[in-house]
Amino acid sequence: MNTLTEAQRERVLAMLREGKTLRRIEHETGHRRETIAAYGRRAGLLDGGVVHLDDRRDATTLCEPHRETIADAVAEGTSLRAVHADLVRAGFSGSYSTLKRYVRTRLSPSAETTLLLAA
């Protein structure tokens, strides 16, 4: 196991307490997941159990508060790139991919509706 300095150890443990994943911590700190997990287990922050995604994720999507705006724009034939740009100007923090996925899965266009997806 790699040895972390006191400051590195405290940073890793703080990130674990915040609920960040081992992969996220690995990416942000540059330390291996195995090392992070070992320190987390020693500190009693990791019990080795499986975390169910349903327990960690919020069921609402970033697009839900803008549902009517998105639905109206799609019905008018506005491209999703333009819809995304308008939403960003209105304070939307989601990505274009989030918007595409939302429209594809939640708004379920009918057979006669054509979605204009810009590349």
C-alpha positions as CSV (number, residue, x, y, z in Angstrom):
1,M,0.0,0.0,0.0
2,N,1.2,3.5,-0.8
3,T,1.8,5.8,2.1
4,L,0.0,9.1,2.0
5,T,1.1,12.2,3.8
6,E,-1.1,13.5,6.6
7,A,-2.5,16.2,4.4
8,Q,-3.2,13.8,1.6
9,R,-4.8,11.3,4.0
10,E,-7.1,14.0,5.4
11,R,-8.1,15.2,1.9
12,V,-8.9,11.6,0.8
13,L,-11.0,11.0,4.0
14,A,-12.8,14.3,3.6
15,M,-13.7,13.4,0.1
16,L,-15.0,10.0,1.3
17,R,-17.1,11.7,3.9
18,E,-18.6,13.9,1.2
19,G,-19.7,10.7,-0.6
20,K,-17.4,10.9,-3.6
21,T,-16.7,7.7,-5.3
22,L,-13.3,6.0,-5.3
23,R,-12.9,6.6,-9.0
24,R,-13.7,10.3,-8.5
25,I,-11.2,10.6,-5.7
26,E,-8.6,8.7,-7.7
27,H,-9.1,11.1,-10.6
28,E,-8.9,14.2,-8.4
29,T,-5.9,13.1,-6.3
30,G,-3.9,10.8,-8.5
31,H,-3.9,8.1,-5.8
32,R,-5.0,4.5,-6.7
33,R,-8.5,3.4,-5.7
34,E,-7.0,0.5,-3.8
35,T,-5.0,2.9,-1.6
36,I,-8.0,5.2,-1.1
37,A,-10.1,2.2,-0.1
38,A,-7.6,0.9,2.3
39,Y,-7.4,4.3,4.1
40,G,-11.2,4.5,4.0
41,R,-11.6,1.1,5.6
42,R,-9.1,1.9,8.3
43,A,-11.0,5.0,9.1
44,G,-14.3,3.1,9.2
45,L,-15.7,5.0,6.3
46,L,-16.0,2.0,4.0
47,D,-17.7,-1.1,5.2
48,G,-17.2,-3.1,2.0
49,G,-21.0,-3.2,1.3
50,V,-22.5,-2.5,-2.0
51,V,-24.1,1.0,-2.4
52,H,-27.3,0.9,-4.3
53,L,-27.5,3.6,-6.9
54,D,-31.1,4.3,-6.1
55,D,-30.0,5.4,-2.6
56,R,-27.4,7.8,-4.0
57,R,-29.1,9.4,-6.9
58,D,-31.9,11.9,-7.0
59,A,-34.8,10.7,-9.0
60,T,-35.3,14.1,-10.7
61,T,-33.4,15.2,-13.7
62,L,-31.9,18.7,-14.4
63,C,-34.3,19.0,-17.3
64,E,-37.6,18.4,-15.3
65,P,-38.0,22.1,-14.1
66,H,-37.8,23.1,-17.8
67,R,-40.1,20.4,-19.1
68,E,-42.8,22.7,-20.6
69,T,-40.2,24.9,-22.3
70,I,-38.4,21.8,-23.8
71,A,-41.7,20.2,-24.9
72,D,-42.9,23.4,-26.6
73,A,-39.6,23.9,-28.4
74,V,-39.5,20.3,-29.6
75,A,-43.1,20.6,-30.8
76,E,-42.2,23.7,-32.7
77,G,-39.4,21.9,-34.4
78,T,-36.6,23.8,-32.8
79,S,-33.2,22.0,-32.8
80,L,-32.0,20.7,-29.5
81,R,-28.8,22.7,-29.9
82,A,-30.9,25.9,-30.0
83,V,-33.0,24.7,-27.1
84,H,-29.9,23.9,-25.0
85,A,-28.4,27.3,-25.8
86,D,-31.6,29.0,-24.6
87,L,-31.8,26.9,-21.5
88,V,-28.1,27.7,-20.6
89,R,-28.9,31.4,-20.9
90,A,-31.8,30.8,-18.5
91,G,-29.4,29.2,-16.0
92,F,-29.6,25.5,-17.0
93,S,-26.5,23.6,-15.9
94,G,-27.0,20.4,-17.7
95,S,-25.1,19.3,-20.8
96,Y,-26.4,18.9,-24.3
97,S,-26.2,15.1,-23.9
98,T,-28.4,15.4,-20.8
99,L,-31.0,17.3,-22.8
100,K,-30.9,14.8,-25.7
101,R,-31.3,11.8,-23.3
102,Y,-34.2,13.6,-21.5
103,V,-36.0,14.2,-24.8
104,R,-35.4,10.7,-26.0
105,T,-36.5,9.0,-22.9
106,R,-39.0,11.2,-21.2
107,L,-40.7,13.1,-23.9
108,S,-41.1,10.0,-26.2
109,P,-41.9,11.7,-29.5
110,S,-44.7,10.3,-31.5
111,A,-44.1,8.7,-34.9
112,E,-44.9,11.9,-36.8
113,T,-42.5,14.1,-34.8
114,T,-39.0,14.7,-36.2
115,L,-36.3,15.7,-33.8
116,L,-33.6,17.9,-35.2
117,L,-30.3,16.9,-33.5
118,A,-27.3,19.0,-34.3
119,A,-24.0,17.3,-34.3
